Amino acid sequence: MTIDFSNLNASASSVSSNANAAQSTSGNRAKPSFQELLAELTDYVNGTPGERMEKMILAKLGVTEEELKKMPPEEREKILAKVRELLKKEMEAQREIEQQKASGVQVNLSV
């Protein structure tokens, strides 16, 4: 098993920027502790692939789960519709890759 750490810095900066955004919206809240970050990471790792994908899409949209829960219903539904749309596109892309692998066609994708 090989673990790719090449995107670690990008992911860390994304998490950091999301934490900073959450911090600025919640007032003078202190930075999350190591234990809080570890719990968040553990929750992410233990999630299903669909849950992880959903969290990645939310992060791309710059929204945390806590922010999503606090949104008015209309705004939350708009975000969830966008998440569903992007999730559907991602699943279709994955399905296409699997079909092409099964047929022996080489595909190079960069996202």
ABEGO torsion letter per residue (X at the ends): XBBBAAAAAAAAAAAAAAAAAAAAAAEABBBBBAAAAAAAAAAAAABBAAAAAAAAAAAAAGBBAAAAAABBAAAAAAAAAAAAAAAAAAAAAAAAAAAAAAAGBBBBBBX
